[in-house]
Amino acid sequence: MTGQGEYHDSAVRPYVLTQGRARPSRNTIGLDTLLVAADTAKPLPVSASRQERALLRMCRRLLSLAEAAAHLELPLSVATILASDLVDSGHLLARSRIPEVPRPSQDMLKEVLDGLRRLR
């Protein structure tokens, strides 16, 4: 019996779930990427794994990749590959966070302020 947070081994090896791949098809899916099922009537192929089907079911509501990996009890790298496959097939939508824009420098703000004052 395993307690919460304890590791337990699975009978299915990660390389079997990913069909031997070590990298996802896209590098835009990260730890904090939000996943949601696409509005499509297209069913998963018969060859889809149990984990892919579970991931798609979970993503009926917005879920981060990290949460999905935890619920599936899969390494993050494996969950990333599965999610990438489902995004590629059009079953999932991935929403990455908006990258932070660097703040303008003090000099730039001063130049803008001086330019606005000259407009008077």
Chimera marker file (.cmm) of the C-alpha trace (Angstrom):
<marker_set name="trace">
<marker id="1" x="0.000" y="0.000" z="0.000" r="1" g="1" b="0" radius="0.5"/>
<marker id="2" x="1.413" y="3.381" z="-0.907" r="1" g="1" b="0" radius="0.5"/>
<marker id="3" x="0.756" y="6.622" z="0.909" r="1" g="1" b="0" radius="0.5"/>
<marker id="4" x="0.070" y="9.957" z="-0.672" r="1" g="1" b="0" radius="0.5"/>
<marker id="5" x="3.102" y="11.283" z="-2.490" r="1" g="1" b="0" radius="0.5"/>
<marker id="6" x="4.911" y="7.950" z="-2.515" r="1" g="1" b="0" radius="0.5"/>
<marker id="7" x="6.230" y="6.538" z="-5.757" r="1" g="1" b="0" radius="0.5"/>
<marker id="8" x="4.784" y="3.314" z="-7.039" r="1" g="1" b="0" radius="0.5"/>
<marker id="9" x="5.951" y="1.570" z="-10.162" r="1" g="1" b="0" radius="0.5"/>
<marker id="10" x="3.657" y="0.891" z="-13.083" r="1" g="1" b="0" radius="0.5"/>
<marker id="11" x="3.474" y="-2.280" z="-15.131" r="1" g="1" b="0" radius="0.5"/>
<marker id="12" x="3.528" y="-0.195" z="-18.331" r="1" g="1" b="0" radius="0.5"/>
<marker id="13" x="6.879" y="1.394" z="-19.104" r="1" g="1" b="0" radius="0.5"/>
<marker id="14" x="6.922" y="5.078" z="-20.146" r="1" g="1" b="0" radius="0.5"/>
<marker id="15" x="8.577" y="4.299" z="-23.490" r="1" g="1" b="0" radius="0.5"/>
<marker id="16" x="5.638" y="2.025" z="-24.327" r="1" g="1" b="0" radius="0.5"/>
<marker id="17" x="3.160" y="4.853" z="-23.677" r="1" g="1" b="0" radius="0.5"/>
<marker id="18" x="5.151" y="7.251" z="-25.847" r="1" g="1" b="0" radius="0.5"/>
<marker id="19" x="5.872" y="4.663" z="-28.548" r="1" g="1" b="0" radius="0.5"/>
<marker id="20" x="9.595" y="5.003" z="-27.877" r="1" g="1" b="0" radius="0.5"/>
<marker id="21" x="9.712" y="8.777" z="-28.217" r="1" g="1" b="0" radius="0.5"/>
<marker id="22" x="11.639" y="10.841" z="-25.690" r="1" g="1" b="0" radius="0.5"/>
<marker id="23" x="10.548" y="14.272" z="-26.930" r="1" g="1" b="0" radius="0.5"/>
<marker id="24" x="7.158" y="15.795" z="-27.741" r="1" g="1" b="0" radius="0.5"/>
<marker id="25" x="6.296" y="16.891" z="-31.270" r="1" g="1" b="0" radius="0.5"/>
<marker id="26" x="6.080" y="20.514" z="-30.116" r="1" g="1" b="0" radius="0.5"/>
<marker id="27" x="8.149" y="22.492" z="-27.638" r="1" g="1" b="0" radius="0.5"/>
<marker id="28" x="5.370" y="24.932" z="-26.750" r="1" g="1" b="0" radius="0.5"/>
<marker id="29" x="3.798" y="22.754" z="-24.088" r="1" g="1" b="0" radius="0.5"/>
<marker id="30" x="5.286" y="23.406" z="-20.689" r="1" g="1" b="0" radius="0.5"/>
<marker id="31" x="4.614" y="22.630" z="-17.063" r="1" g="1" b="0" radius="0.5"/>
<marker id="32" x="2.110" y="25.489" z="-16.716" r="1" g="1" b="0" radius="0.5"/>
<marker id="33" x="0.386" y="25.033" z="-20.082" r="1" g="1" b="0" radius="0.5"/>
<marker id="34" x="-3.379" y="24.830" z="-19.722" r="1" g="1" b="0" radius="0.5"/>
<marker id="35" x="-5.121" y="22.033" z="-21.605" r="1" g="1" b="0" radius="0.5"/>
<marker id="36" x="-8.776" y="21.858" z="-22.601" r="1" g="1" b="0" radius="0.5"/>
<marker id="37" x="-10.672" y="19.428" z="-24.810" r="1" g="1" b="0" radius="0.5"/>
<marker id="38" x="-11.433" y="20.795" z="-28.260" r="1" g="1" b="0" radius="0.5"/>
<marker id="39" x="-15.045" y="21.095" z="-29.373" r="1" g="1" b="0" radius="0.5"/>
<marker id="40" x="-14.827" y="18.300" z="-31.882" r="1" g="1" b="0" radius="0.5"/>
<marker id="41" x="-17.004" y="15.326" z="-32.537" r="1" g="1" b="0" radius="0.5"/>
<marker id="42" x="-13.992" y="13.470" z="-33.896" r="1" g="1" b="0" radius="0.5"/>
<marker id="43" x="-13.484" y="10.366" z="-31.740" r="1" g="1" b="0" radius="0.5"/>
<marker id="44" x="-10.073" y="9.186" z="-30.642" r="1" g="1" b="0" radius="0.5"/>
<marker id="45" x="-8.597" y="6.468" z="-32.827" r="1" g="1" b="0" radius="0.5"/>
<marker id="46" x="-8.978" y="2.875" z="-31.649" r="1" g="1" b="0" radius="0.5"/>
<marker id="47" x="-5.209" y="2.784" z="-31.114" r="1" g="1" b="0" radius="0.5"/>
<marker id="48" x="-5.377" y="5.542" z="-28.453" r="1" g="1" b="0" radius="0.5"/>
<marker id="49" x="-3.994" y="4.447" z="-25.099" r="1" g="1" b="0" radius="0.5"/>
<marker id="50" x="-5.929" y="4.309" z="-21.853" r="1" g="1" b="0" radius="0.5"/>
<marker id="51" x="-3.845" y="7.258" z="-20.626" r="1" g="1" b="0" radius="0.5"/>
<marker id="52" x="-4.694" y="9.369" z="-23.705" r="1" g="1" b="0" radius="0.5"/>
<marker id="53" x="-8.382" y="8.646" z="-23.205" r="1" g="1" b="0" radius="0.5"/>
<marker id="54" x="-8.128" y="9.562" z="-19.511" r="1" g="1" b="0" radius="0.5"/>
<marker id="55" x="-6.240" y="12.767" z="-20.344" r="1" g="1" b="0" radius="0.5"/>
<marker id="56" x="-8.905" y="13.817" z="-22.824" r="1" g="1" b="0" radius="0.5"/>
<marker id="57" x="-11.679" y="13.070" z="-20.299" r="1" g="1" b="0" radius="0.5"/>
<marker id="58" x="-9.898" y="15.098" z="-17.618" r="1" g="1" b="0" radius="0.5"/>
<marker id="59" x="-9.494" y="18.042" z="-19.940" r="1" g="1" b="0" radius="0.5"/>
<marker id="60" x="-13.218" y="18.578" z="-20.337" r="1" g="1" b="0" radius="0.5"/>
<marker id="61" x="-12.430" y="21.334" z="-17.864" r="1" g="1" b="0" radius="0.5"/>
<marker id="62" x="-9.322" y="23.485" z="-17.977" r="1" g="1" b="0" radius="0.5"/>
<marker id="63" x="-6.351" y="21.660" z="-16.469" r="1" g="1" b="0" radius="0.5"/>
<marker id="64" x="-2.624" y="22.366" z="-16.365" r="1" g="1" b="0" radius="0.5"/>
<marker id="65" x="-0.181" y="19.833" z="-17.747" r="1" g="1" b="0" radius="0.5"/>
<marker id="66" x="1.340" y="19.418" z="-14.280" r="1" g="1" b="0" radius="0.5"/>
<marker id="67" x="-2.083" y="18.608" z="-12.774" r="1" g="1" b="0" radius="0.5"/>
<marker id="68" x="-2.854" y="16.157" z="-15.566" r="1" g="1" b="0" radius="0.5"/>
<marker id="69" x="0.457" y="14.357" z="-15.061" r="1" g="1" b="0" radius="0.5"/>
<marker id="70" x="-0.227" y="14.105" z="-11.327" r="1" g="1" b="0" radius="0.5"/>
<marker id="71" x="-3.757" y="12.742" z="-11.831" r="1" g="1" b="0" radius="0.5"/>
<marker id="72" x="-2.513" y="10.220" z="-14.390" r="1" g="1" b="0" radius="0.5"/>
<marker id="73" x="0.416" y="9.331" z="-12.114" r="1" g="1" b="0" radius="0.5"/>
<marker id="74" x="2.796" y="9.738" z="-15.067" r="1" g="1" b="0" radius="0.5"/>
<marker id="75" x="6.153" y="11.470" z="-15.339" r="1" g="1" b="0" radius="0.5"/>
<marker id="76" x="5.774" y="15.004" z="-16.684" r="1" g="1" b="0" radius="0.5"/>
<marker id="77" x="7.813" y="14.108" z="-19.766" r="1" g="1" b="0" radius="0.5"/>
<marker id="78" x="5.396" y="11.313" z="-20.690" r="1" g="1" b="0" radius="0.5"/>
<marker id="79" x="2.328" y="13.483" z="-20.076" r="1" g="1" b="0" radius="0.5"/>
<marker id="80" x="3.885" y="16.174" z="-22.290" r="1" g="1" b="0" radius="0.5"/>
<marker id="81" x="4.298" y="13.727" z="-25.167" r="1" g="1" b="0" radius="0.5"/>
<marker id="82" x="0.736" y="12.420" z="-24.799" r="1" g="1" b="0" radius="0.5"/>
<marker id="83" x="-0.676" y="15.960" z="-24.612" r="1" g="1" b="0" radius="0.5"/>
<marker id="84" x="1.352" y="17.009" z="-27.675" r="1" g="1" b="0" radius="0.5"/>
<marker id="85" x="-0.071" y="14.095" z="-29.637" r="1" g="1" b="0" radius="0.5"/>
<marker id="86" x="-3.621" y="15.057" z="-28.672" r="1" g="1" b="0" radius="0.5"/>
<marker id="87" x="-2.992" y="18.701" z="-29.597" r="1" g="1" b="0" radius="0.5"/>
<marker id="88" x="-1.552" y="17.606" z="-32.956" r="1" g="1" b="0" radius="0.5"/>
<marker id="89" x="-4.620" y="15.446" z="-33.652" r="1" g="1" b="0" radius="0.5"/>
<marker id="90" x="-6.971" y="18.331" z="-32.787" r="1" g="1" b="0" radius="0.5"/>
<marker id="91" x="-8.467" y="16.702" z="-29.691" r="1" g="1" b="0" radius="0.5"/>
<marker id="92" x="-6.881" y="19.093" z="-27.178" r="1" g="1" b="0" radius="0.5"/>
<marker id="93" x="-6.200" y="22.817" z="-27.188" r="1" g="1" b="0" radius="0.5"/>
<marker id="94" x="-3.105" y="24.109" z="-25.391" r="1" g="1" b="0" radius="0.5"/>
<marker id="95" x="-3.098" y="27.571" z="-23.882" r="1" g="1" b="0" radius="0.5"/>
<marker id="96" x="0.299" y="28.784" z="-22.796" r="1" g="1" b="0" radius="0.5"/>
<marker id="97" x="0.613" y="31.685" z="-20.451" r="1" g="1" b="0" radius="0.5"/>
<marker id="98" x="1.300" y="35.077" z="-21.946" r="1" g="1" b="0" radius="0.5"/>
<marker id="99" x="5.016" y="35.812" z="-21.761" r="1" g="1" b="0" radius="0.5"/>
<marker id="100" x="5.964" y="38.685" z="-19.529" r="1" g="1" b="0" radius="0.5"/>
<marker id="101" x="7.036" y="41.829" z="-21.327" r="1" g="1" b="0" radius="0.5"/>
<marker id="102" x="10.090" y="43.558" z="-19.904" r="1" g="1" b="0" radius="0.5"/>
<marker id="103" x="9.332" y="46.867" z="-18.231" r="1" g="1" b="0" radius="0.5"/>
<marker id="104" x="10.525" y="49.971" z="-20.067" r="1" g="1" b="0" radius="0.5"/>
<marker id="105" x="13.633" y="51.625" z="-18.716" r="1" g="1" b="0" radius="0.5"/>
<marker id="106" x="13.557" y="54.859" z="-16.741" r="1" g="1" b="0" radius="0.5"/>
<marker id="107" x="15.342" y="56.615" z="-19.624" r="1" g="1" b="0" radius="0.5"/>
<marker id="108" x="12.672" y="55.517" z="-22.102" r="1" g="1" b="0" radius="0.5"/>
<marker id="109" x="9.871" y="56.733" z="-19.825" r="1" g="1" b="0" radius="0.5"/>
<marker id="110" x="11.648" y="60.072" z="-19.375" r="1" g="1" b="0" radius="0.5"/>
<marker id="111" x="11.976" y="60.491" z="-23.155" r="1" g="1" b="0" radius="0.5"/>
<marker id="112" x="8.256" y="59.781" z="-23.630" r="1" g="1" b="0" radius="0.5"/>
<marker id="113" x="7.329" y="62.248" z="-20.897" r="1" g="1" b="0" radius="0.5"/>
<marker id="114" x="9.600" y="64.918" z="-22.394" r="1" g="1" b="0" radius="0.5"/>
<marker id="115" x="8.064" y="64.298" z="-25.837" r="1" g="1" b="0" radius="0.5"/>
<marker id="116" x="4.538" y="64.671" z="-24.441" r="1" g="1" b="0" radius="0.5"/>
<marker id="117" x="5.466" y="67.910" z="-22.719" r="1" g="1" b="0" radius="0.5"/>
<marker id="118" x="6.834" y="69.298" z="-26.011" r="1" g="1" b="0" radius="0.5"/>
<marker id="119" x="3.443" y="68.664" z="-27.664" r="1" g="1" b="0" radius="0.5"/>
<marker id="120" x="1.778" y="71.357" z="-25.550" r="1" g="1" b="0" radius="0.5"/>
<link id1="1" id2="2" r="1" g="1" b="0" radius="0.2"/>
<link id1="2" id2="3" r="1" g="1" b="0" radius="0.2"/>
<link id1="3" id2="4" r="1" g="1" b="0" radius="0.2"/>
<link id1="4" id2="5" r="1" g="1" b="0" radius="0.2"/>
<link id1="5" id2="6" r="1" g="1" b="0" radius="0.2"/>
<link id1="6" id2="7" r="1" g="1" b="0" radius="0.2"/>
<link id1="7" id2="8" r="1" g="1" b="0" radius="0.2"/>
<link id1="8" id2="9" r="1" g="1" b="0" radius="0.2"/>
<link id1="9" id2="10" r="1" g="1" b="0" radius="0.2"/>
<link id1="10" id2="11" r="1" g="1" b="0" radius="0.2"/>
<link id1="11" id2="12" r="1" g="1" b="0" radius="0.2"/>
<link id1="12" id2="13" r="1" g="1" b="0" radius="0.2"/>
<link id1="13" id2="14" r="1" g="1" b="0" radius="0.2"/>
<link id1="14" id2="15" r="1" g="1" b="0" radius="0.2"/>
<link id1="15" id2="16" r="1" g="1" b="0" radius="0.2"/>
<link id1="16" id2="17" r="1" g="1" b="0" radius="0.2"/>
<link id1="17" id2="18" r="1" g="1" b="0" radius="0.2"/>
<link id1="18" id2="19" r="1" g="1" b="0" radius="0.2"/>
<link id1="19" id2="20" r="1" g="1" b="0" radius="0.2"/>
<link id1="20" id2="21" r="1" g="1" b="0" radius="0.2"/>
<link id1="21" id2="22" r="1" g="1" b="0" radius="0.2"/>
<link id1="22" id2="23" r="1" g="1" b="0" radius="0.2"/>
<link id1="23" id2="24" r="1" g="1" b="0" radius="0.2"/>
<link id1="24" id2="25" r="1" g="1" b="0" radius="0.2"/>
<link id1="25" id2="26" r="1" g="1" b="0" radius="0.2"/>
<link id1="26" id2="27" r="1" g="1" b="0" radius="0.2"/>
<link id1="27" id2="28" r="1" g="1" b="0" radius="0.2"/>
<link id1="28" id2="29" r="1" g="1" b="0" radius="0.2"/>
<link id1="29" id2="30" r="1" g="1" b="0" radius="0.2"/>
<link id1="30" id2="31" r="1" g="1" b="0" radius="0.2"/>
<link id1="31" id2="32" r="1" g="1" b="0" radius="0.2"/>
<link id1="32" id2="33" r="1" g="1" b="0" radius="0.2"/>
<link id1="33" id2="34" r="1" g="1" b="0" radius="0.2"/>
<link id1="34" id2="35" r="1" g="1" b="0" radius="0.2"/>
<link id1="35" id2="36" r="1" g="1" b="0" radius="0.2"/>
<link id1="36" id2="37" r="1" g="1" b="0" radius="0.2"/>
<link id1="37" id2="38" r="1" g="1" b="0" radius="0.2"/>
<link id1="38" id2="39" r="1" g="1" b="0" radius="0.2"/>
<link id1="39" id2="40" r="1" g="1" b="0" radius="0.2"/>
<link id1="40" id2="41" r="1" g="1" b="0" radius="0.2"/>
<link id1="41" id2="42" r="1" g="1" b="0" radius="0.2"/>
<link id1="42" id2="43" r="1" g="1" b="0" radius="0.2"/>
<link id1="43" id2="44" r="1" g="1" b="0" radius="0.2"/>
<link id1="44" id2="45" r="1" g="1" b="0" radius="0.2"/>
<link id1="45" id2="46" r="1" g="1" b="0" radius="0.2"/>
<link id1="46" id2="47" r="1" g="1" b="0" radius="0.2"/>
<link id1="47" id2="48" r="1" g="1" b="0" radius="0.2"/>
<link id1="48" id2="49" r="1" g="1" b="0" radius="0.2"/>
<link id1="49" id2="50" r="1" g="1" b="0" radius="0.2"/>
<link id1="50" id2="51" r="1" g="1" b="0" radius="0.2"/>
<link id1="51" id2="52" r="1" g="1" b="0" radius="0.2"/>
<link id1="52" id2="53" r="1" g="1" b="0" radius="0.2"/>
<link id1="53" id2="54" r="1" g="1" b="0" radius="0.2"/>
<link id1="54" id2="55" r="1" g="1" b="0" radius="0.2"/>
<link id1="55" id2="56" r="1" g="1" b="0" radius="0.2"/>
<link id1="56" id2="57" r="1" g="1" b="0" radius="0.2"/>
<link id1="57" id2="58" r="1" g="1" b="0" radius="0.2"/>
<link id1="58" id2="59" r="1" g="1" b="0" radius="0.2"/>
<link id1="59" id2="60" r="1" g="1" b="0" radius="0.2"/>
<link id1="60" id2="61" r="1" g="1" b="0" radius="0.2"/>
<link id1="61" id2="62" r="1" g="1" b="0" radius="0.2"/>
<link id1="62" id2="63" r="1" g="1" b="0" radius="0.2"/>
<link id1="63" id2="64" r="1" g="1" b="0" radius="0.2"/>
<link id1="64" id2="65" r="1" g="1" b="0" radius="0.2"/>
<link id1="65" id2="66" r="1" g="1" b="0" radius="0.2"/>
<link id1="66" id2="67" r="1" g="1" b="0" radius="0.2"/>
<link id1="67" id2="68" r="1" g="1" b="0" radius="0.2"/>
<link id1="68" id2="69" r="1" g="1" b="0" radius="0.2"/>
<link id1="69" id2="70" r="1" g="1" b="0" radius="0.2"/>
<link id1="70" id2="71" r="1" g="1" b="0" radius="0.2"/>
<link id1="71" id2="72" r="1" g="1" b="0" radius="0.2"/>
<link id1="72" id2="73" r="1" g="1" b="0" radius="0.2"/>
<link id1="73" id2="74" r="1" g="1" b="0" radius="0.2"/>
<link id1="74" id2="75" r="1" g="1" b="0" radius="0.2"/>
<link id1="75" id2="76" r="1" g="1" b="0" radius="0.2"/>
<link id1="76" id2="77" r="1" g="1" b="0" radius="0.2"/>
<link id1="77" id2="78" r="1" g="1" b="0" radius="0.2"/>
<link id1="78" id2="79" r="1" g="1" b="0" radius="0.2"/>
<link id1="79" id2="80" r="1" g="1" b="0" radius="0.2"/>
<link id1="80" id2="81" r="1" g="1" b="0" radius="0.2"/>
<link id1="81" id2="82" r="1" g="1" b="0" radius="0.2"/>
<link id1="82" id2="83" r="1" g="1" b="0" radius="0.2"/>
<link id1="83" id2="84" r="1" g="1" b="0" radius="0.2"/>
<link id1="84" id2="85" r="1" g="1" b="0" radius="0.2"/>
<link id1="85" id2="86" r="1" g="1" b="0" radius="0.2"/>
<link id1="86" id2="87" r="1" g="1" b="0" radius="0.2"/>
<link id1="87" id2="88" r="1" g="1" b="0" radius="0.2"/>
<link id1="88" id2="89" r="1" g="1" b="0" radius="0.2"/>
<link id1="89" id2="90" r="1" g="1" b="0" radius="0.2"/>
<link id1="90" id2="91" r="1" g="1" b="0" radius="0.2"/>
<link id1="91" id2="92" r="1" g="1" b="0" radius="0.2"/>
<link id1="92" id2="93" r="1" g="1" b="0" radius="0.2"/>
<link id1="93" id2="94" r="1" g="1" b="0" radius="0.2"/>
<link id1="94" id2="95" r="1" g="1" b="0" radius="0.2"/>
<link id1="95" id2="96" r="1" g="1" b="0" radius="0.2"/>
<link id1="96" id2="97" r="1" g="1" b="0" radius="0.2"/>
<link id1="97" id2="98" r="1" g="1" b="0" radius="0.2"/>
<link id1="98" id2="99" r="1" g="1" b="0" radius="0.2"/>
<link id1="99" id2="100" r="1" g="1" b="0" radius="0.2"/>
<link id1="100" id2="101" r="1" g="1" b="0" radius="0.2"/>
<link id1="101" id2="102" r="1" g="1" b="0" radius="0.2"/>
<link id1="102" id2="103" r="1" g="1" b="0" radius="0.2"/>
<link id1="103" id2="104" r="1" g="1" b="0" radius="0.2"/>
<link id1="104" id2="105" r="1" g="1" b="0" radius="0.2"/>
<link id1="105" id2="106" r="1" g="1" b="0" radius="0.2"/>
<link id1="106" id2="107" r="1" g="1" b="0" radius="0.2"/>
<link id1="107" id2="108" r="1" g="1" b="0" radius="0.2"/>
<link id1="108" id2="109" r="1" g="1" b="0" radius="0.2"/>
<link id1="109" id2="110" r="1" g="1" b="0" radius="0.2"/>
<link id1="110" id2="111" r="1" g="1" b="0" radius="0.2"/>
<link id1="111" id2="112" r="1" g="1" b="0" radius="0.2"/>
<link id1="112" id2="113" r="1" g="1" b="0" radius="0.2"/>
<link id1="113" id2="114" r="1" g="1" b="0" radius="0.2"/>
<link id1="114" id2="115" r="1" g="1" b="0" radius="0.2"/>
<link id1="115" id2="116" r="1" g="1" b="0" radius="0.2"/>
<link id1="116" id2="117" r="1" g="1" b="0" radius="0.2"/>
<link id1="117" id2="118" r="1" g="1" b="0" radius="0.2"/>
<link id1="118" id2="119" r="1" g="1" b="0" radius="0.2"/>
<link id1="119" id2="120" r="1" g="1" b="0" radius="0.2"/>
</marker_set>
